[in-house]
Amino acid sequence: MSIRRLTPGERLTTSFPLQAYSFDETPRPADDAESMRDWLPYQEGNRTLVAEADGTTLACASAIPMRQNLRGAVLPMAGVAGLASHPLARRQGHVRDLMHQLLDEMLDEGHVLSALYPFRPSFYERFGYVGLPAPRTATFPPDDLAALLRVELPGELVWQRTGAGYDEYAAFHDRCLVQRHGFAVLPEYRRIRVRDDDNRWLVTARVDGVTEGLLTYRIDGYGGTLEGGHLLATSPLARALLLQFLARHVDQVERVSVVVAPDDLPELWATDLGVVCETRVTRPDESAPMARVLSMDALAGLPADAGCCRVELTGDRWLAGTYLLDGTTGQLEIRSGTSLGAVDPPSATLTAAGLSALAYGALDPAEVVVRGLGDVPIDAMLELRRLFPRELPYLCASF
């Protein structure tokens, strides 16, 4: 078995058919390969590796060069996607070997974080990934927002198709990337599919000429559902403007459905609003995202309270070692090695998933212990809480 990187044109006859078998209705028509050609431009910058033997593709995996906000720092992130195995080559270690090489190569190029949507979370936990909160879907009748229509709000709404409004759409996502912990954006060659498909409406809320909120959506039919994507707003005023827009569809649709951040509270959007907020996580098709830290360089300089802890990271290909994490200056300093000077801070032992859970704010140090992701004494828990205050990440991007 050998591993190699595909050229863009090879995807059509190697990785695409394997991914189609793993993730789509199958079998596909024998001449269906050409229908995937339209996907090629949106994959051109991906790093795609395949494991092969005797001319047969056994497994494939791709990494998308993305950017993600980690506690205020925007860092290069490898979005892992399209992991698929030949049905006769499964459970033989091919995906493990591909993951190792893929992340090795992405780390060499400076990608210090990684995220993915798992088919089985426990499989990826062994690679150092930890679960992040999934966004929620809020469903409600537009009539319950009628009271908002009687409120005069400053600002304006702009309504257009996603193709026409793409530049504003992309610029606003880039703004959210800078402002929101956990937020991630796709590279431009992938993101422009929103523009090229041009199959959704885009409504944007502008305040003093500045875009502060947006929503993409489609309507499945008269009397049906207005199916919205992520309702993004950087201010309460922008969100109220978008909700007013949705209220105006009372005589057109029975219900509205939008995707909201894990920490959003739709039940407080309006008085008498009847809303169902739902998070569905099932295997293998509806999964919450997972993420991990690939390099300790990702943590250096992050904001931190005055804490100090010695951490031994075990069982990881990329992070194994002993480090001193010091936040006494208000920024996290990382010092490595077994000789850490005269300091004698509390000590903890963590897996890469345990460290990633703390860095992303997904788990408290006590939960890390409960989940079997580390051994953290009480005194070390107190220090790690100061170094990594709980902060809910919001990935948003789908890939």
C-alpha positions, -999 to +999 in steps of 0.1 A: +000+000+000+013+035-009+000+070-002+002+098-027-013+132-033-038+135-062-036+161-089-069+181-093-079+162-124-075+128-109-102+133-084-129+126-109-119+089-113-103+082-078-116+101-047-149+113-061-163+078-068-152+065-034-168+095-016-200+091-037-202+055-026-197+064+011-219+095+013-245+094-015-272+072-028-256+042-044-251+026-069-250+057-091-255+055-129-224+040-147-219+073-167-224+095-136-188+104-131-191+133-155-218+148-134-192+154-107-170+175-130-188+206-118-174+200-083-138+201-095-133+239-093-145+239-057-119+213-047-089+228-065-071+240-034-078+209-013-050+186-004-063+151-012-044+120-004-052+084-015-040+050-003-036+027-032-026-009-039-023-027-072-040+002-090-070+002-067-079+032-045-084+019-010-091+051+009-090+089+004-090+119+026-089+157+020-079+188+039-093+222+032-071+252+041-093+273+063-091+300+090-105+297+125-108+320+155-094+305+187-101+329+216-096+359+195-066+348+174-074+340+137-052+309+128-047+286+099-070+256+103-071+223+083-107+213+077-107+175+072-134+161+049-142+134+024-127+105+044-138+073+026-128+037+023-133+010-003-159-014+011-134-043+008-106-023+025-123-010+056-109-015+092-074-022+078-058+010+091-058+029+058-077+059+071-054+061+101-024+062+079-040+088+057-049+110+087-014+109+100+002+119+067-025+145+059-022+163+092+016+160+091+016+178+057-010+205+068+010+212+100+042+216+079+023+243+060+014+261+091-021+249+099-020+247+137-057+238+142-079+212+126-117+205+125-140+180+110-175+165+110-171+129+122-189+097+111-181+084+146-167+108+172-149+081+192-128+072+162-115+108+159-111+112+196-082+088+192-066+114+169-069+141+195-102+157+183-129+168+208-165+176+203-177+212+198-213+223+204-236+219+174-257+249+162-294+247+170-324+250+147-351+274+158-386+268+143-415+291+149-446+306+132-439+340+117-472+354+132-456+352+167-432+379+156-461+403+147-454+427+176-420+435+162-436+449+131-450+478+152-415+488+163-396+515+144-361+504+140-332+524+126-313+507+098-323+491+065-328+457+049-314+447+015-330+417-003-313+400-032-302+366-044-269+351-031-252+355-065-257+393-065-250+397-028-220+374-026-194+401-019-214+414+011-220+378+023-183+370+022-172+402+038-196+397+067-184+362+073-148+375+074-159+400+100-176+373+121-143+353+119-125+381+136-151+386+163-164+352+173-145+324+191-146+291+171-159+307+139-143+294+107-145+303+071-138+283+039-112+293+014-125+316-014-123+288-041-148+268-020-169+296-007-178+310-041-201+281-047-227+302-028-223+328-056-222+303-085-252+282-074-272+314-068-301+293-054-309+311-022-322+345-011-300+367+009-313+394+033-288+417+050-294+442+078-274+474+076-271+500+104-255+533+095-245+518+062-226+489+078-237+453+074-245+439+109-265+408+101-275+384+073-296+354+066-298+331+035-329+312+029-353+294+005-391+288+006-403+253-001-437+264-013-468+284-005-480+276+030-448+257+037-415+266+054-391+294+050-359+274+055-331+297+067-294+291+071-274+306+099-290+337+113-259+359+119-260+392+136-233+412+154-258+434+172-293+430+187-306+457+164-295+438+133-311+406+146-344+425+153-343+439+117-340+403+103-368+390+126-390+418+113-383+407+078-393+371+087-425+384+104-436+398+070-440+363+056-470+355+079-494+351+050-470+332+028-455+304+050-467+284+080-433+283+097-398+297+097-367+277+105-333+292+111-300+280+124-286+298+155-254+297+175-253+272+204-255+301+230-284+320+212-317+322+231-346+324+205-371+320+233-362+356+243-365+371+209-402+382+214-430+380+239-455+351+231-430+336+206-437+298+204-404+283+193-389+249+191-351+248+195-335+216+185-301+201+182-299+167+165-268+146+167-270+111+152-246+087+136-235+088+109-253+116+091-260+144+116-229+150+136-216+178+158-182+192+147-149+182+163-117+201+165-082+198+179-050+218+185-022+206+162+006+227+176+013+244+209+022+275+189-016+279+185-019+287+222+010+311+226-002+346+232-038+338+238-055+359+265-054+342+299-060+350+336-031+347+360-026+310+363+002+285+359+002+248+353+027+221+342+010+198+316+022+165+303+006+157+270+006+119+263-001+096+234-002+121+206+018+122+174+020+160+173+018+174+209+034+148+231+057+164+256+059+184+288+050+221+289+046+249+313+015+270+306+019+305+322-007+332+321+007+356+347+013+383+321-023+382+308-012+363+277-005+326+276+032+317+275+043+282+265+076+267+276+085+232+267+110+206+281+114+186+312+136+212+329+112+241+336+133+261+360+126+268+396+088+270+394+068+242+409+032+248+397+004+222+398+007+194+373-018+177+350-016+149+325-038+154+294-045+137+261-045+159+230-083+158+231-082+169+267-060+199+259-081+207+228-113+206+249-098+232+273-084+254+245-117+255+226-137+260+258-158+229+252-152+212+285-143+222+321-112+205+335-134+184+358-153+172+327-120+163+310-113+139+339-148+124+338-145+118+300-111+100+305-092+127+286-067+134+314-057+132+350-061+166+366-058+171+404-079+198+421-051+224+423-044+220+386-081+223+378-081+257+394-051+269+374-064+255+341-097+273+346-078+305+349-057+297+318-087+286+297-119+303+309-150+285+296-160+301+263-185+285+239-172+281+203-193+285+172-178+268+142-206+278+117-189+266+085-200+233+070-176+212+049 
